[in-house]
Amino acid sequence: MGRATVSPGSCVATLSRPGRLGENKAGLLSKSAAGTFVGRYGETEDVVDTVMWLLHASLISGETVHIEGGARHKSA
């Protein structure tokens, strides 16, 4: 197994913590999730699936895998 880094972007698990976004949480999450290529935020399972894949990807080395649904690349 090579060495790689997993970089989760905004995930539902981190954004849904109590008090994190206030009263308009659902609206804010929905609107900002629409700004990703996949139209949603990642779930814990998305991160786990990526890590499990990397455990078996022996030729991946020195890479950072961004798990953020393409939000970094979506133009405004």
C-alpha positions, 0 to 999 in steps of 0.5 A, spaced: 500 500 500 502 506 498 501 513 502 495 517 500 491 523 504 484 523 504 481 530 504 474 530 506 470 537 504 464 539 507 460 533 510 453 532 513 456 529 519 460 535 520 455 541 518 449 538 522 453 539 529 448 542 534 448 550 533 453 549 527 449 553 522 443 556 526 435 556 525 436 556 517 441 550 517 436 546 512 436 552 507 443 553 508 445 546 507 441 545 501 443 551 497 450 550 498 450 543 496 447 545 490 453 548 488 457 542 488 457 537 481 453 532 485 448 536 488 449 534 495 454 533 501 458 527 502 456 522 508 460 519 512 460 512 508 463 516 502 469 518 506 469 510 509 468 508 501 474 512 499 479 510 505 477 502 503 478 503 496 485 506 498 487 500 502 487 496 496 489 501 491 497 499 491 499 504 486 496 510 489 502 514 492 503 521 494 496 523 492 491 527 496 484 524 494 479 530 495 472 528 497 467 534 496 463 532 490 467 537 485 465 543 490 473 546 489 472 546 481 465 548 480 465 555 477 460 561 480 
